[in-house]
Amino acid sequence: MLDKFVTSMATLRIVSGTIEIAAALLMLKLGRVDKALVVNSALAFVGPTVLIITTTIGLVGMADKISWGKMLWIGCGITCLLIGILKK
């Protein structure tokens, strides 16, 4: 039997991948750079959101196995990733 946290994380990643593929197909259908750029910009919100939610689910699943200090370090790492990704 699969762990409910693993199932939730995998399902979220499948949904995220489906959104990415649908966006790529939409870009091809639109056939214009300006419209494809708008679709691509909308995807910029999906990636970090999925990262945060998936990591949160994983941390909740490991909450009884990991110390608060290690959780803090993981949170700092995620914050650094998001600053690196979203900072212009």
C-alpha positions, 0 to 999 in steps of 0.5 A: 500500500502506498503512503498517502503523502507519497501519493499526494506528492506524485499526484501533484507532480502529475497534475503539474506535468499535465498543465505543462504539456497542455500549455505547450500544446496551447502555445503551438495552437496559438502559433504566435510568439507574443501569445506563447509568451503570455502562456509561458509567463502564466506557467512561472507561477505553477512551478514554484507553487508546486515546489512549495506544496510538494515540499510541504506535503513531504515535510508533514509526512516526515514531521515525526522523523526529522528535528525542528532544526533540520526543518528550519534548514530545509525551509532556508534552502527552499527560500534560497531556491525561490529567491534565485528563481523569482529574483530579477 
